[in-house]
C-alpha cells in the first residue's frame, strides 16, 4: 500500500471517530509512531477488525516497514487522527 494509507485511515476515522475500527487503527498508528517503542500493538487485535480495516492496518505496517512512519506527513496525519478521535 502506498502513502495513501494514511489518507484512507484518516477518512475511516473521520467517518466514525469513536467506532471500534477507528480506535483500533488509531492505537496501531500511535504504536507505530513510537520510535524504538518495540511496536507493542498486539497482532491479535487484527482479529477484531473487518477485512477492510485489516487492509488499512496492513498499509500502516507497510509504511512503518518502509521507514515512512516518521517525518512531517506522518506527524500531521497522527495529529489529525488524534484530533478527530478526541473531538469526534
N, C-alpha and C positions, 0 to 999 in steps of 0.2 A: 504494500500500500504506500502511496506517496504522501507528501506533506499535507495533502488534503485530509488526512486522518484527523488532524486537529480541528479542521473546519467542520468535519462531519460529527465529531464528538461534541463540539460546541453547539451545533444545530440540535443534536439529540437532547442535550442538557437544557438548551433554551426552550425547547418544546414542552418539556416537563421537568423542571428543575428538582422536584422532590420525588420523582419516581425512583423505584429501585434500580433501574438500569442507569439512570443519571448518576445516582450516588455511587454505584459500583464503578462506573467509568471515571468519575472524579477521584475516587480513592486510588484507583490504579494510576491515574495521571499524577497525583500527588506523590505516590510511591516512586514512580519513575523520575520525578523531579528532584529527588534527594540524591545529590552526588555521593557516591560510595556508600549509599544507605543500605546496601545489601538487597534491595528490592524485595522487601518483606511481604509483598502482596501475595496472599495465598492463592495458588493456582486453582484450588478447589472452588474458589468464587466463580470461575468460568462456568461451572455447572448451574449457577443461579441465573445466568444470562440466557436470553434467547439467541438464536443463531445470528441475527443482525447485530446485536450488541457485542457478541463474541468477535465478530469480524472487526468491529471498531476497536475492541481491545487488542486484537492481533496487530492492527495498524499502529496503535500506540507502542506496542512492544517492538515492532519493526523500526519505528523511529528511534527508539532507545538503542537498538542493536546497531543502527547506523550513526549513532552519536548525535542525533538531532534532538535530544531531549535537554538541550541547553541553548542558550542564546536568547536574543531578543524576541523572536517569533514565538518560541516555546513559552517564555515567561509571560508574554502578553496573553497567550491562549490560556495558560494556567490562571492568571489573574482574572480574566473574563469568566472562566468557568466558576471560579470561587465566588465572584460577584453574583453570578446567576444563581448558584446554589444558596447563597446567603439571602439574596434579595427576592428570589422567586417564591 
